[in-house]
Amino acid sequence: MQHDSILLKIKALRKELDHHNYQYYVKSEPEISDFEFDQKLKELEALEAQFPQFDDPTSPTKRVGNDITSDFQQVKHKYPMLSLSNTYNEGELRDFDNRIRKETNLEPEYVCELKFDGVSISLVYENGILKYAVTRGDGVQGDDVTTNVKTIRSIPLKLMGDGWPDEFEIRGEIVMPFAAFEKLNAKRIANGEEPMANPRNTTSGTIKMQDSSIVAKRGLDAYFYNVPSQIRLSESHSKNLEMAASWGLKVSDHVRVCRNIDEVLEYIQNWDAGRHALPVAIDGVVIKVNSIAVQNDLGTTAKSPRWAVAYKFKAEQVETRLLSVSYQVGRTGAVTPVANLEPVLLAGTTVKRASLHNADIIAGLDLHINDIVKVEKGGEIIPKIVGVNEAERHPLNQKIQFITNCPECGTPLVRIEGEAAHYCPNEPGCPPQIKGKIIHFISRKAMNIDGMGEETVELFYNKGLIEDVSDLYNLDQEEIASLERLGDKSAKRIIDGLEASKEVPFERVLFALGIRYIGETVAKILVKSFKSVDNLMVSSFEQLTDINEIGDRIAQSIIDWFSVPENRELINKLRGIGLRFELSEEELEGTSDKLTGLSIIISGTFEKHSREELKNLIDKHGGKNVGSISKNTSYLLAGENMGPSKLEKVKKLGIPIINEDEFLEMISD
């Protein structure tokens, strides 16, 4: 055969195998036997091996994976991957519907979807070819797991048909079907290994494996359910899903458009009863406003879209015996009681412990040792005790009394007025607090120090190498390499990670310090307002509480923290090491206070800037970007195709409307 005819043969086989892959894994309508498929695949593999010049990264032969190990790279999401807010009953769902109708002055149409219990994934296609598959991560960036995702046969390596954008992104869920999970566990048991706990955890572990050839054998599947609204495909979410399905992406057959909330509730009721007949695990239903224009009108909060909500099915509940209560000390000194239980199977996992949260919960449940307690998971990962079977209580069962001293260092506990938690005040001398602060400091959202985790911190602390976060920067590479379970490669990675952390921006350094109540968002607000740690350090209570979103509790916590000499000394040590404690000249460049005190809402599409760029400009000039209209809104920044309901509402409230040019004029020099 001539090379031209060989290439034609290879292309024909690839096209044929892609078709059969789609029929089997997406449509569940196989047209040939597994044996016939395998024979054709082997023929293609042989031809590709003989003629490597015709290699194609989207060939069906690329789905078998390989045993090359590599670290996962971080990829920033072009559009944030937000999480959904949860509802648990009809009343909460009707509240959601009432809010939507009130804010839009419309009778909204909804799309109902099954809430798959798996691992969130974002696929990015360029010119129809799969470029990235990225996990949710922290919502801003995630792990690049493209190599592993390519082994999932229901995910197209190249899109079918035509009409897709040059750059196309879609979000979905990777799942492990029950049949694949049972097959895997049967094999593990036969090999004398422990069975996996449940499909969701197994999926999470599988997608992060370094050996994609193992991933290829695990039988993972995927369903897709959302195109970011910034990608203008059509006028509705349901139409977007139809288009995605036509391009070969697996969309659930059980998506339904509902005209009102009563139809939504009917859908939920049907699937609450019918979910156990599905081939994969679901834990609820997702409800989304169908109109993309209305979605954009409603906007998002910092964490969740305001146009969608998850309805979680009622948790499974089991009874078991309470054996004892132990107490854990967190990095802030908060003492959390934990119930130790007689092991019991709950929602696919064996439960041995449950959170009791605080002393009030224990008192409210009237817990006694050896009680038969009712345990459920609800919307939480950690199981919780929700009741006691008092009929089973023995009269000699001892009532549980909350401890009075720290279980780690023996210091008498304190309870701040108005708070539920008890605290150990021995911040500089209590081991769990010291280690907890270091673990928080190195975490991804804080300093993101590569190569370190909880076990590493534990090891360094136990060896006497670190007593506070500044000691991390005095670690010796050779000494690290000599420690158990580490070595030269790990030691270099840690030292390089520490050096790289000196470039972390001030807002994340402030968050990394672990000051009580200072989360990521508050840290950003403080940095924007004070510009440097020196300014923050001498700020008064009034200066702090004058800042929007900084309340009395946060202000007092900041003042208390900086009043401790050891904390000021820590700042000086870290500053001397080279960490950033002020905004850089580049970060300050182009900033101003021209929008200070102004709350601005954005709606529509714009000619000169994207909505994200406009949000950044508002933030950079001291303003606040808000997601919903209220009497406190200062301006509506209006573009093309803005929602009519927002326009009507701002006119009713007398809120000024500005266009893009007028906004840019406001912040110009």
N, C-alpha and C positions, 0 to 999 in steps of 0.2 A: 504493500500500500504506500502511496505517496503521502507526504506529510499533510497535505491539504485534506485528503480523505480521512486521515487519522484524526485531525482536529474536528472535522465534521462529525465523526463517530463519537468522539469524546463529548462534544456539545450536545449531541442527541441523547446520549446516555444521561448526562447531567439534567437535561430538561425533563426526561422521562422519570428519573428518580425524584426530582423535586416535586413533580406532579403527584407521584405515589406517596411521598412523604406527607404532602398536604392532605391528600385523601385519607390517610391513615391517622395522622396525629392531630389534625385540626378538624376535619369533617367527620372523622370516625366512620368513614365509608370506604374501606379498602377495596381495591379493584384487582389486586393480585395477591398471591400467598406470600408469607414471610420468606419461604424458600426461594421463590422466584425473585423477590426483591434483593435478597442476599446475593444471589448469583449475578444479578446485574451490577450490584455494588462491587463485587469482587472483580468483575470484568473491567469496570471503570478504574479501580485501584491499580490493576495490572497495567493498563494503558498509561495512566498518569505516572507510574513508576518508570515505565520504559521511555516516556517522552516528557521529562520534567519541564521542558520549555513551554508546555501548555498548562502550567500550574495556574490554579484559580482559587483564591482564598474563600470563595463562596461555594466551592464544590461540595456535593453531599458527602464526599469522603473525609471532609475536615471535621465531621461531627464526632469522631471517635476519641478525640482528645489526645494528650501525650503526657509523659511523666516528668516533663521539665518543671522544676519548681522555681518560683520567683515571688518576690514580695508584691502585694497589691499596691498599685499606685493610686493616689487620691486624684479624683477628677471633680472639678467644681460644676455644679448644676447650672445650666444657663438660666433656668427658672427654678426657684426654690421648690423642694418637695415637701409640702406642708402635710401635717397630719390632720385627721378628722376629729371634731368634737363628738362626744358620745351621748346618746340618749338611751334610756332603759325602760321607758313605759310610754303608754299612749299620751298621757298628759304632756310630757316633755316634747313629744313629737308634734303635738298640736300647738304647743308654744312656739316651736320652730316655724311651723306653717303660718301662725298668726304674725310673727315678726316679719316673715318674707312678704306677706300680703300688705302689712302696714307700711313697710319701707318702700314697696314698689307700686302700691295702689293697683295691683294686678291680681288676677286669679292664676297663680303660677301652675305650669305644667311640670311634673316631676318625672325623673327617670329613676327606677328602682333597679338595683343590681345586688347580686349576692356578694357578701363580704368574705372573700377567701382568706383562710387562715394560713398565710405563708410568709414570704419575704418580698418586700416591695422592690421593684426594679424599674429603671428608666432605660429605654433603648433609644439610641440616636442613629438615624440613617442619613447618610450623605449620598445623594444621587441614587437612592434606592438600595445602597449597600450598607449593611450593619457596620457601624464604626465603633460605637461604645455601648456597653451594658454596665450601668453604674448602680450600686445599691443606694438606698436612701441616705445612709450615714447619719449626719446630724441635720439633714435637710438642706444644708448649704453645699456640702461636698460629700462624696461617698467613695467606695472602693470600686476600682475598675475590675470587673469580673467577666470581661468580654470572652476570654478564652473558655471559661467554664460554661457561660451561657450559650456559646456556639454549639455545645454538645446536646442542647435541649432541642429535640427534633420538631417540636411544635412551634419553634421560633424561626421565622424565615431569615436566612442569611442575606437574601435580597428580596425586595418587595415585588409582588406580582402586579400585572396590569400596568396602568399608567395613571397620571394625574396627581401623583404624590409630589409634595414640595421638594425642592432640592435638598433642604435640610428639614428633617422630620423627626419629631420626638414623641414618644408614647410611653405612658406609665402602666404598670400592671403588677401582677403578683406571681412569683414562682412558687409552685406547690408540689408536694409529693402525693400522688394518688394513694388511696388506701391499699390498693393491690400491690403497688411497688413497695410500700412500707412493709406490708406483711411478708413479701418475698425477701426483702432485705433482712428482716428479723429472723425469718426461718433459717436463712443462710448463716447468720451470726450465731444462732443457738446451736446449729449443727456443728459449727466450728468451735464451740465452747466459749463463745464471747457473750457479753452482756447484751440483751436486746436494747434497741433504741427506745426512748421514752414516748415520743409521739411524732407524727409527721412534720409538724411545724418546726420543732427543734432540729429534727434531722435535716430538713430543707436548709435551715440557716447554717448548720455545720457543713453541709455538702457544698453549698455555693461558695464557701470560703476555703475549700480545699485547694492545696497547692498542686495536686495531681489531677489534671482534667480528665485523664483516662478513667479514673475512678468515678468522677462526676458523670461521665458518659454512661456508666453502667447502672446508675441509681434510678433511672426512670423518671426524672423530674419533668414537670409539665408547666405551662404558664397560661394565664388569662390576662387580657389587656382591657383597660376600662377608662383611660383618660388621656386625652390630648390636651396639653397646656393651652389655656384659652388665648395666650399670646400668639399662638399659631392659628391663623384665620383660615380654617378649612371650610366651615359652613356656618349656618345660623343657629344650629342646635347641637347639643351634646349627643343625642341619639343618632343624628345624621353623621357626626364625626365617627362614631363607632361603626356605623354601616360602611363608611368609606374605608376605615382601617381593616375591617373584615374582608373587603373586596381586594385589598392589597396583600392578603395572606396571613394577617395577624389573627390570632385566636381570641375571639370575643365570645363570651358566654351566650348560650342560646336562651338564657333565662332573663335577659334584660327586658324590662317592660316600661313603656311610657304610661304614666298615670295622670289623669286629668285633675285629680284633687286628692286631698289627704285621706279621704275615706278609701279610695282605691289603693293608696299606699299601705294603709293598715290591713287591707284585705290581702295584699301581696305578702306582707310580713307574716300574717297569720298562717297563710298557706305554706310558707317555707319554714316557719318554726316547726310545723308538723312534718314537713317533707324533707328536711335537710339530711336526715340519716340515710336516705336512699341515694344521695349523691356520691359520685366516685371520689370526691375530695372533701376536705373539712372546710366548713364555713362556720363563722361565729356570729353572724348577724346579717343585716341588710344595709346598703348604702343608698341614701336618698339625695338626689342632686336636682337642682333647678335645671330644666332642659335648655332654656334660652341662653345662648352665649352672651348676648347683649345684657341680659338681666344679671348673669353671673358677674360680668365686668362692673356693672352698676353697683352690685352689693359689695364687691371687693373681698378683702381678706383681713384677718387679724394678723398678729405677728406669727401665730402658730397654725391657724386653720382658715380654710375658705369659709366665708359667711353664707355661701349658697349651697352648702352640702353638710350632711350630718350622717353619722352612723347609728343605726339602731342595734344594740347588742342584745342577743337572745338571753333570756334569764339563765343565770349560772346554775350549773349542776350543784347539788348540795349532798353532802354525805355526813354521817355521824361517826365519830371515833373517840378514843379516850385521851384526855389531857394528862400527860405524864408529869410534866414539870414546866416551870417558866424560867428562862434564862434572860440575861440582860446584855445588850450590846451598846457600846459607846461610839458615837459617830465623830466626825472630824470637828463638828461645832460643839461637842460635849453633850449633845442631846442623848439621853438614855432611852433606848427602845426595848420594851419587853417583847420576848418571842416565846410563843407556846411550842413546846416539844410534844409531839403527838404520837400515838400508836400509828404506824404507817397504814395508809389507806389510799386506794385508787380514786382519783378525782380528775375528771375531764382528760383522761389519757395519761396522767402522770401520777407517780406515787408521792403522796404528800406526807412529810414527816414534821414540818414546822409551819407555823402560821403567825402572821404579825398581829400583835395586840396594841400597837401604836403608843399608848400612854396609860397612865394610872386611871384616868377617868373611864376608859374603855373597860379595864379590868373591873372597876367598881360597878359600872353600869351593867355588865354581864353577870355580876356576882359570882365570879369564878372560884371554884374549889379544885384542889388537886384530885385527880381521878374522876372528875366529871365526864359525862358523855356529852361532847360538844358537837355543834352543827358547823360544818366548814364549807365554804364556797370560795370560788375565785372571783366572781363578779367581773368587773372591768379591770381587775388588777392582775399582775403576773404573780404576785405573792398571795397565797391563800390567806383568808381571814376567818376568824371565828365570828359567827353571826348570832349564835344563841346556845342555850344549854337545855338538854333534856333533863329537867329537874326531877322527873318521875324516877329516873335511874340513879339519882344521887344517894349515896350512902350517908347516913347521919354523922358518921365520924370523919367524912372528907374535910380536910383542912382548908379554910378560906385563904385565898392568896392575898398577901399584903405587899404593896410595892416597897422596894428596897429604899433605904435612907442614905446609904453610902455608895460611892462609885465602886462597881465590881472590879475595876482594874487597878485603881490607885488608892482606894479607901477614903477619898475626900468626901465630906458630907455634901449631899446633893442640894441644889437650890431650885426653886421654881419661880420664874419671873411672873409677876402679876399680869393676868390676862392671857397667859400662854398655857397650853396643855402639857408641854413637855417638862421633864425634870432635866437639869443640866449638871454636869461636873464642872466646877469653876476652875479646876487645876489645868488650865490650858497649856502652860509650858512644861508640865511634868507628867501628864497622863499619856501613856504610850499609844492608845488607839487614836487620840486626838492628834498627836505628833505625826503618826504614820498617815492618818486620814488627810491631813493638810498637805503632806508631800504627794500623796496619790492624786489629790485634787489638782495640785500645782502642775503635775506632769501630764494631765489628761488632755485629750485631743482638743477640746474647746478652750482649754487654758493655754499652757505653754507647748503642748503637743510634742513632747520629747520622744523622739523615735527610739525604739529598742527597750523602753522601760514600761513596766506594768506593776500591778499590785505585788506580785511575787518578788520582783526585783527590789522594790522598796522594802519589803519585809526582810529580804536577805541582807540588804545594805544596813538596815537599822539594827538587826540582830547581831551583825558583825561589828557594830559600833562605828560604822563609816559615816553615818549621817544622823544629825539630831534636829536639823531644820532644813528648809529648802535651799538655803545658801550653801550648805555643805555639799550639795549635788555638784556644784561647780568646782569643788576641790578634789573630786574623785580622780584617782590615778588609773590610767588605762591598763597598765601592767597588773595592778592589784585587782582590778575588775576581772581581767582575763584569767586570773588564778583561782577565782571562786567557782564553786560547784555549779554545774549546769550552764556556765557561761563559756568564755573562751575569747580568742583574739578577735574573731569576727564580731561577736556580740559586744565586746568592750569598745571596739572602734565605732560601732553603730551608736552606742550610748554617748560616747564623747562627742561624736559628730552631731548628734541630736541636741546635746546641751549647747554646743557652739551655735548651731542654727537657731536655737530658741532666743538668742540675743537680738534677733531681728523681729521677734514677735511684737506687734503694736501695743501701745500703752493700754488701750482698753482691755486687751486680753491679759496683760500683766496684772492689772488691777483686779480683774475677775479671779486670776490665779491665786491671789493672796488669801482668798477664802474668808473674807470679812463677812460676818453673818448678814444675811438678807441682800448681799450684793451679787446678783445674778448677772448674766451676760447683758441683758437689756439695761439694767440700772448702771452697770459699769460704763456702757456706751454713753448714757445720759450724763454721767458725772464727768467723763473725759471731755465731752463736748462743751460742758459748762465751765470746767475749771482749767482745762488745757494742760495742767501739770500736777504731779503729786504734791509739790510744795504748796500750791494754792489750795488743794484739797485738804492738806494736813492742818492748815490754820483756819479753815472755814468755820463759821459759827452755825449754830442751830438754825438761826433765822435765814442765813444765806442758803443753807441746804434745803430747808422746807419751802423756800421761795421758788425752787425749781419744780416744774411740773412733774408729777409722778414720784417725787421724793417726799415721803410722809414722815411723821414723827419717829416711828420705829426705826426706819432706815437711817435717818439723820442721827439719832442717838447712838446707833450701832457704830457709825463711822467715827463719831466723836470719841466714843469709848475705846475703839480700837487704836486710834492714833494717840490716845492719852497714855497708852502703855509704853514705857521706855524701850522694852525689848522689841516691840513692833517697829518703832522708829529706827532702832539700830538695825533691824532686818532690812528695812528700806535702804539704809545707807550701804549695807553690805552688797545688796543686789545691784544697787546703782553703780557701786565700784566695780562689780563684775562685768557691767556693760548692759544690763537690762534697761529697757526704755521706760522712763517715768515721766515723759512729757510728749506732746505731739511733735512730730518732726516738722521741719520747715516745709517739706512737700505736702504733709497732711494739713498744715496750716494755710498753705498757699491756696488762695481762692476762697477761703472761708470768711464769713462775716457774721454780724449779728443783725443783718438787715431784716430778717424774718423772725427775730426773737419774739415770742409771745403769740405768733400767728399759727393757727391750725388750718391746714389746706387739704382739701380733698380733690383727687384727680379723677377725671372721667373722660372716656373717649380715646381716640387715637390721634397722634401728633406728627407733624411734618419733620421737625428738627431733632427731636429727642424721643427715645422710648419712654414708656411710663416709669421703668426702673431708673433711668437716668434722671428723670424729673424728680423722683422721690429722693434720690441722692443729693440733688441740688437743694431741695427744701431742707434736708438734714444739714447740709454743708453750711447753709446760711442761717442756721439757728431756728428754723421753723419745725413744725411737727406735721408729718403726713398722717392723716386720719383716714379710716376706712369707711366711716358712716357719717351722715349729716346730722348735726344737732344745732341748737341755738348758739353753741359756742364755736361753731365753724366760722373761720374768718373769711375764706374765699373758696369758691369752686373754680379749679383750673380746668377749663372745658376744651376738649378737642372735637374732632369729627366723630360722628356715630355715637354720641353719648346717649345714655339711657334716658328716656323721657321722664321716668319717675323721679330721677335725681333733679332734673331741670325744674320740674313742677314743685318739688319740695324746697329747693333753695329759693325759688321765687316767693313761695308762701312764707318762708322765714326771713325774707329780705336779705339774703346772703349775697354779697357782690360776686359777679361772675367775671373771670378774666380769661383771656386766651393765652396761647403760648408766648407770643411776642410781648404781651403786657407783663407776663410773669418774668421773662428774661430781662425786661427793662427794670423791673423792681430790684433785681439782684446785680445789675450791671454797675460798674464803677462810675 
